[in-house]
Amino acid sequence: MDSLTQIVLGGAVVGAIVGHKYGRKAVLAGAICGTLPDMDVFIDHGDAISNMVEHRGFSHSLLILTLFAPILTWLFSRVKWFGFVGNDKRLHVAIWLALITHPLLDTMTIYGTQLLWPISNYPFGVGSIFIIDPLYTVPLLLCLLVFLFKPKPIILCCGLMISTLYLIWSVGAQHYVTTIAKQSLDNNTYARMISLPTPLNTLLWRVLAVDKDGYRVGYYSLFDDNQEIQFQSYKSQAMLPESVDVDRLKSFTKGYYGVVTNNNDVLMQDLRMGLEPNDYVFQYIVGQQNGRDLNVVPPVQYRAPRDTTKRLGLIWNRIWDEDARVY
């Protein structure tokens, strides 16, 4: 999730558990804990693909964060301004929860979080919530602001309950849309299929189905009267070069990737994060088409021009009107 969400989640968790004892300082400590795992974005792993694949790696490991929690609690207790008691067991639990709720929330997005590193580098991703969702963040933020003026932990408990219920709702909505999608694709073959929320909401869903020839995309709003999703097909237009980077991208995308050519550049696209046509957050130049030859090139991230405001407007219209277009 975005940094603001992780900050308010961490602050709410610690404030709800030990806010009665440490007041507003507990919220500050929780906010620090909530943002720490994302400090790995400042690590350069050598190239664009490595930076993407390794993000949400060791710093998001439940094992590493569990081992780090007592150290961080001790460090906080050494800062006299906080006034934390080093042997406070509730404080230990609060700091630990603020750390591990970060990767657990990240896992609800589709990006991929390596919860079990170093035992496994598998990128877990439920994909039931977009990386930025105001309906999750705003209730937590409002309760946190109220707490700053009236420091009662019950306020933060209410915010956490509302945000957790919203996550449960997102999983239920995803399951519902997936059921409809499977029925709509009943007469078609596909290798894999996934339902993903469109930006900033869990009302309009984008269904992605991948097969050997390309992929199909359909949109479904929870307000649609029609119980059948209409899909549009896209073909992968080029072969991929054989390289370690390509293999890593295939693994990271879990097979949800597309291939296109752009002025002889071969682009590999992570289809899970973005919208059609060719408006994807992560797409990389991985090869060069030279006549019949396909040459490997060092991976470079390709950024397509986009009109975010226009796309968000189209998404808003599609939520309420099943005949509206999204692109």
Secondary structure, 3 states (H helix, E strand, C coil): CCHHHHHHHHHHHHHHHHHHHHCHHHHHHHHHHHHHHHHHHHCCCCCHHHHHHHCCCHHHCHHHHHHHHHHHHHHHHHCCCCCCCCCCHHHHHHHHHHHHHHHHHHCCCCCCECCCCCCCCCCECCCCCCCCCHHHHHHHHHHHHHHHHCCCHHHHHHHHHHHHHHHHHHHHHHHHHHHHHHHHCCCCCCCEEEEEECCCCCCEEEEEEEECCEEEEEEEECCCCCCCCCEEEEECCCCCCCCHHHHHHHHHHCCCEEEEEECCEEEEEECCCEECCCEECCEEEEEEEECCEEEEEEEEECCCCCCHHHHHHHHHHHHHCCCCCCC
